[in-house]
């Protein structure tokens, strides 16, 4: 039922003049889903308060609650068409009353970690693009049928939402920044292995794939978790920062659908913060991230870092090293050119990473892993607090061309995850000692010494002999054909 509902919403948005792309579809679906979710959350909290003999203070004023503006109903549960707005009236209410009202919630929020703050961030950054009030009415009625109350329903909704994020990532180059292949994320999460009681951070959070998968990983044995464990996971475990408006909204919504009620995601440019201002209280136990490829930062942003470079991903890597706690663990996706670039910034950053962290594993991903990005990537796994002594490499080779019709899957990652536990050598994996690395350039290029040697090229004489044999065979076949004519 949920899958058909999502499809129907997309079909309506496709017909509307205001929604032009997959990016618009998920943005518009997100704000409607968020308000539908908020309505369900408030009703659940109201029931819980009443069971305790307490009163519940609604976050939203009565006029702006879902049951009043979106879906006023008769006592029998049917939509009250006399009270329900539609057409131009509905769009005017949403644009001139609802969004301005919700965007001011920062004024009453105690901190950025509250649901009130998230409401304000979402509705001050996102605009309603649905131009037809009749289309909006249809979408609202479809969204009303979605149920958020049970963990099973949320699980199904989160999968469908992830599929929408994936479609957006596949839609073109701009969408690629929102979607990291989930099999890769799951492999990174399993390798880094965050534990309850640790803090998990992604400073380039995007659609929050790393945080969502970390939550799934940490709640795999949910029955064994205490009430305190669940409270810790909800409030004091997952942290993120995101610069882009739409990505921020999608990330918040994705975490909500995965079960985190008020995600600790802040809408800010991570790179605008000086790494010199990071204190111990700001640091995290676990960092997993896929910073943007190929971005270029202005000189004033570069001043926030010790190693000056315009390459966005290299600035993020400095930030991650600095904000990781001593003894902390990280898994970071980065362009493979980071391993061998000869410019001063790249060499200095590799030296800094090797001296301050134990870069224990490098996973080399095949071309085509990231659709639309057009770059090859590696994943750096490192622990902070001790220098690197040796590095284990794994070169992923799925024996097929990766792409839209042949995306990365979980089976592709199985051998890496198994071998990485013991850092065993194989045809696809090997180990180097840091003493073998050239300290002039700290080149860490992926060069598999276990690749079978290619057969030697044939001599010119052998090739000519083969051509003569084929020529004679051709003459015999042609002669036989002529006899038959």
C-alpha positions in Angstrom: 0.0 0.0 0.0 2.8 2.4 0.9 4.7 1.8 -2.3 1.6 2.6 -4.4 0.9 5.7 -2.3 4.4 7.0 -3.1 4.0 6.2 -6.8 0.7 8.1 -6.9 2.2 11.1 -5.2 5.0 11.2 -7.8 2.4 10.9 -10.6 0.5 13.9 -9.3 3.8 15.9 -8.9 4.7 15.0 -12.4 1.5 16.7 -13.6 2.0 19.8 -11.6 3.6 22.8 -13.2 5.7 23.6 -10.2 7.6 20.4 -9.7 10.3 19.9 -12.4 12.5 17.0 -11.3 13.2 14.2 -8.9 14.8 16.8 -6.6 11.5 18.6 -6.5 9.5 15.5 -6.1 11.4 14.4 -2.9 11.5 18.0 -1.6 7.8 18.4 -1.8 7.0 14.9 -0.6 9.3 15.6 2.4 7.6 18.6 3.8 4.1 17.0 3.5 5.5 13.7 5.1 7.1 15.7 7.9 3.8 17.4 8.9 2.0 14.1 8.6 4.6 12.5 10.9 4.5 15.4 13.3 0.7 15.0 13.7 1.1 11.3 14.5 4.0 12.0 16.9 1.9 14.6 18.8 -1.1 12.3 19.1 1.1 9.5 20.5 2.6 11.9 23.0 -0.8 13.2 24.0 -2.0 9.6 24.6 1.1 8.8 26.7 0.6 12.0 28.8 -3.1 11.1 29.4 -2.2 7.6 30.5 0.1 9.2 33.2 -2.7 11.6 34.2 -0.9 14.6 32.7 -1.8 17.2 30.1 0.1 17.5 26.8 1.1 20.9 25.4 0.9 20.6 21.6 3.8 22.0 19.6 1.5 23.5 16.9 -1.3 25.9 17.5 -4.7 24.3 16.7 -5.2 26.1 13.4 -1.9 24.7 12.0 -2.4 21.1 13.1 -2.9 18.5 10.4 -6.4 17.5 11.5 -7.5 21.1 11.1 -5.9 22.6 7.9 -5.1 19.4 6.0 -7.6 16.7 6.9 -10.6 17.9 8.9 -12.8 14.9 9.3 -16.4 14.0 10.2 -17.1 11.9 13.3 -17.2 8.8 11.0 -13.6 9.5 9.9 -14.4 10.7 6.4 -13.0 14.0 5.1 -15.3 16.9 5.8 -15.4 18.6 2.4 -17.2 21.6 3.9 -14.2 22.4 6.1 -11.4 21.1 3.9 -9.6 23.7 1.8 -8.8 23.0 -1.8 -7.8 24.7 -5.0 -6.4 28.3 -4.7 -7.6 28.6 -1.0 -5.4 25.7 0.0 -2.2 27.0 -1.8 -2.8 30.5 -0.4 -3.1 29.1 3.2 0.1 27.0 2.8 2.2 29.8 1.2 1.0 32.8 3.3 0.1 31.3 6.7 1.4 27.8 7.3 5.0 28.1 6.0 5.6 31.6 7.6 4.2 30.3 10.9 6.4 27.2 11.0 9.5 29.1 9.9 9.4 31.1 13.1 9.7 28.2 15.5 13.4 28.9 16.1 12.2 31.7 18.4 10.7 29.2 20.8 13.3 26.4 20.4 15.6 25.8 23.4 18.4 24.4 21.2 19.2 23.2 17.7 18.6 19.6 19.0 14.8 20.2 19.5 12.0 19.2 17.1 10.9 22.9 17.2 14.2 24.0 15.8 14.0 21.3 13.0 10.5 22.6 12.1 11.8 26.1 11.7 14.9 25.0 9.7 12.8 23.0 7.3 10.1 25.5 6.6 12.4 28.5 6.4 14.5 26.8 3.7 11.9 24.9 1.7 9.1 26.4 -0.4 5.9 24.9 -1.5 6.3 24.3 -5.3 2.9 22.6 -5.8 1.0 25.2 -7.8 -2.3 23.5 -8.1 -4.4 23.4 -4.9 -6.3 20.4 -6.4 -3.1 18.5 -6.8 -2.0 19.4 -3.3 -5.4 18.3 -1.9 -4.9 14.9 -3.6 -1.3 14.5 -2.2 -2.4 15.4 1.3 -5.2 12.8 1.2 -2.7 10.2 0.0 -0.2 11.2 2.8 -2.9 10.9 5.4 -3.2 7.2 4.6 0.4 6.7 5.6 0.9 5.3 9.1 3.9 6.1 11.3 2.8 4.6 14.6 4.5 1.1 14.4 8.1 0.3 13.9 7.1 -2.0 11.0 5.4 0.9 9.2 8.3 3.2 9.8 10.7 0.5 8.5 8.7 0.2 5.3 8.4 3.9 4.8 12.1 4.4 5.4 12.9 1.9 2.6 10.6 3.6 0.2 12.1 7.0 1.1 15.6 5.6 0.6 14.4 4.4 -2.9 13.3 8.0 -3.7 16.7 9.3 -2.6 18.4 6.7 -4.8 16.2 7.8 -7.8 17.2 11.3 -7.1 20.9 10.3 -7.1 20.4 8.5 -10.4 18.6 11.4 -12.0 21.7 13.3 -12.8 24.9 14.8 -11.7 23.4 17.2 -9.1 21.6 14.3 -7.4 24.7 12.3 -6.9 25.7 14.4 -3.9 22.7 13.0 -2.0 23.3 9.3 -2.5 26.1 7.1 -1.4 25.5 3.4 -2.4 24.0 1.7 0.7 26.0 -1.5 0.3 29.2 0.6 0.6 27.8 2.5 3.6 26.8 -0.8 5.3 30.3 -2.2 4.7 31.9 0.9 6.2 29.6 0.8 9.2 30.2 -2.9 9.9 34.0 -2.3 9.6 34.1 0.7 11.9 31.5 -1.0 14.2 30.1 1.9 16.3 28.9 0.8 19.8 26.1 2.1 22.1 27.7 4.8 24.3 29.8 6.2 21.5 29.0 9.3 19.5 28.8 9.0 15.7 29.4 12.0 13.4 29.1 12.9 9.7 30.1 16.5 8.9 28.9 16.1 5.3 25.6 14.4 6.2 23.7 14.6 2.9 20.7 12.3 3.1 22.1 10.9 6.4 22.7 7.4 5.0 25.7 6.8 7.3 23.8 7.8 10.4 20.7 5.8 9.5 22.7 2.7 8.7 24.7 3.2 12.0 21.4 3.3 13.9 20.2 0.1 12.2 23.5 -1.5 13.0 23.4 -0.5 16.7 19.8 -1.6 17.1 20.2 -5.0 15.4 19.6 -6.8 18.7 16.9 -4.4 19.9 15.4 -6.8 22.4 18.6 -6.7 24.4 18.7 -2.9 24.7 17.7 -1.2 27.9 15.5 1.9 28.1 18.6 3.9 28.9 20.3 2.5 25.7 17.3 3.5 23.6 17.3 7.0 25.1 21.0 7.4 24.5 20.5 6.4 20.8 17.7 8.8 20.4 19.4 11.8 22.0 23.1 11.6 22.4 24.6 9.3 19.7 24.1 10.6 16.1 25.4 14.0 15.0 25.6 15.7 11.6 26.1 18.9 9.7 24.8 19.8 6.3 25.2 22.9 4.1 22.7 22.4 1.3 19.1 23.2 2.0 17.4 20.3 0.4 20.0 17.8 1.6 19.5 19.0 5.2 15.7 18.5 4.9 16.1 15.0 3.3 18.6 14.0 6.0 16.3 15.0 8.8 13.3 13.3 7.3 15.3 10.1 6.5 16.5 9.9 10.2 13.0 10.4 11.4 11.7 7.6 9.3 14.5 5.4 10.5 13.3 6.0 14.1 15.2 9.1 15.4 12.6 11.6 16.6 14.7 14.8 16.7 17.9 14.3 14.7 21.0 16.2 15.9 21.6 17.5 12.4 22.6 21.1 12.2 22.1 23.2 9.0 25.5 24.8 8.6 28.7 24.9 6.5 31.1 22.6 8.3 34.1 24.1 6.6 33.2 27.6 7.8 34.3 26.5 11.3 38.0 26.9 12.1 39.6 23.6 13.1 41.7 25.6 15.6 38.5 26.2 17.6 37.7 22.5 18.1 37.9 21.5 21.7 37.8 18.1 23.5 34.1 18.6 24.2 33.4 18.9 20.5 35.0 15.6 19.5 33.4 12.3 18.5 34.2 8.6 18.9 33.2 7.5 15.4 33.3 9.4 12.1 31.8 8.0 8.8 31.4 10.2 5.8 31.5 10.8 2.1 32.5 14.5 1.6 31.6 16.1 -1.7 33.8 15.3 -4.7 35.5 18.1 -6.7 34.2 21.1 -4.8 36.3 24.2 -4.6 36.4 26.4 -1.6 37.2 30.2 -1.4 40.4 31.5 0.2 38.5 32.7 3.3 37.3 29.2 3.9 40.8 27.8 3.4 42.0 30.0 6.2 40.2 27.8 8.7 42.7 25.0 8.0 46.3 24.4 8.6 46.9 22.9 5.2 45.5 25.3 2.6 43.8 23.8 -0.4 40.7 24.6 -2.6 39.7 20.9 -2.7 36.6 20.5 -0.5 37.2 16.8 0.3 40.7 17.5 1.5 39.5 20.2 3.9 36.8 17.8 5.2 39.5 15.2 5.9 41.5 17.7 8.0 38.2 18.5 9.9 37.5 14.8 10.5 41.1 14.2 11.8 40.8 17.1 14.1 37.3 16.5 15.5 37.9 12.7 16.1 38.6 11.8 19.7 41.9 10.1 20.6 41.3 6.4 20.1 38.4 7.2 17.8 37.7 5.4 14.5 36.8 6.6 11.1 35.8 5.5 7.6 35.9 8.2 5.0 35.3 8.0 1.3 37.6 10.2 -0.9 38.8 10.5 -4.5 41.5 8.0 -5.2 43.7 10.8 -6.5 44.2 11.8 -2.9 46.7 8.8 -2.6 49.0 10.1 -5.3 48.5 13.8 -6.0 51.9 15.5 -6.0 50.9 19.0 -5.0 52.1 20.3 -1.7 48.7 20.2 0.0 48.1 16.6 -0.9 51.6 15.5 0.2 51.3 17.4 3.5 47.8 16.0 4.2 48.9 12.4 3.6 51.9 13.0 5.9 49.6 14.5 8.6 47.2 11.6 8.3 50.0 9.0 8.6 51.7 10.7 11.6 48.6 11.4 13.6 46.5 8.4 12.8 46.8 4.7 12.2 45.6 4.4 8.6 45.2 0.7 8.9 43.1 -0.1 5.8 42.4 1.3 2.3 39.5 0.0 0.2 39.8 0.7 -3.5 36.4 1.0 -5.2 35.8 0.2 -8.9 34.9 2.9 -11.4 31.1 3.4 -11.7 30.5 2.9 -8.0 29.1 6.5 -7.8 26.7 7.2 -10.5 27.1 10.6 -12.2 30.2 11.5 -10.2 32.7 10.3 -12.8 35.5 9.6 -10.3 37.2 6.6 -8.7 37.2 6.5 -5.0 38.9 4.8 -2.0 37.7 4.5 1.6 40.2 5.4 4.3 39.9 3.5 7.6 41.9 5.1 10.4 42.2 5.3 14.2 43.4 8.5 15.8 46.2 8.6 18.4 49.0 6.5 17.0 51.0 6.8 13.8 50.7 4.3 10.9 53.0 1.3 10.9 51.5 -0.7 8.0 48.5 -0.4 5.6 46.3 -3.2 4.4 44.8 -2.7 0.9 41.8 -4.3 -0.7 41.0 -3.8 -4.4 37.3 -4.5 -5.0 36.7 -6.2 -8.3 33.1 -7.4 -8.9 34.0 -8.9 -12.3 31.5 -6.7 -14.1 31.1 -3.1 -15.3 29.5 -1.0 -12.6 26.7 1.4 -13.6 23.0 2.2 -13.3 21.9 -1.3 -14.4 24.7 -3.0 -12.5 25.0 -1.1 -9.2 27.1 -2.2 -6.2 25.3 -4.8 -4.0 25.9 -6.3 -0.6 27.3 -9.5 -2.0 30.1 -7.5 -3.6 31.3 -6.4 -0.2 31.4 -9.8 1.6 35.0 -10.8 0.9 36.3 -7.3 1.9 34.5 -7.5 5.2 35.8 -11.0 6.0 39.4 -10.3 5.0 39.5 -7.0 6.7 38.9 -8.6 10.1 42.3 -10.3 10.0 43.8 -8.1 7.2 44.8 -11.2 5.3 46.6 -11.1 2.0 44.9 -12.5 -1.1 44.8 -12.0 -4.8 42.9 -8.8 -4.1 44.5 -7.7 -0.9 48.0 -7.0 0.3 50.0 -5.1 3.1 52.7 -2.5 2.9 55.0 -1.4 5.7 55.1 2.4 6.2 58.9 2.2 6.0 58.5 1.3 2.4 56.6 4.5 1.6 58.7 7.3 -0.1 58.8 10.1 2.4 59.5 12.6 -0.4 56.0 12.4 -1.6 54.2 9.9 0.7 52.6 8.3 -2.4 50.1 5.7 -1.3 48.9 4.6 -4.7 46.9 1.4 -5.1 49.3 -1.0 -6.9 48.3 -4.6 -6.4 51.5 -6.8 -6.3 49.4 -10.0 -6.4 47.8 -9.3 -9.8 48.7 -12.3 -12.1 51.2 -11.3 -14.7 49.8 -10.9 -18.2 51.0 -13.3 -20.8 53.9 -12.0 -22.9 53.0 -10.5 -26.2 53.5 -12.8 -29.2 56.5 -12.1 -31.5 55.8 -10.5 -35.0 56.9 -13.8 -36.6 54.2 -15.8 -34.6 51.5 -13.3 -35.6 52.5 -13.5 -39.3 52.5 -17.3 -39.3 49.0 -17.2 -37.7 47.8 -14.8 -40.4 49.1 -17.1 -43.2 47.3 -20.1 -41.6 44.0 -18.2 -41.4 44.5 -17.0 -45.0 44.9 -20.6 -46.2 41.9 -21.7 -44.3 39.9 -18.9 -45.9 41.0 -20.0 -49.4 39.9 -23.6 -48.8 36.5 -22.6 -47.5 35.9 -20.2 -50.5 37.0 -23.0 -52.9 34.4 -25.4 -51.3 31.7 -22.8 -51.7 32.5 -22.2 -55.4 32.2 -26.0 -56.1 28.7 -25.9 -54.7 27.6 -23.0 -57.0 
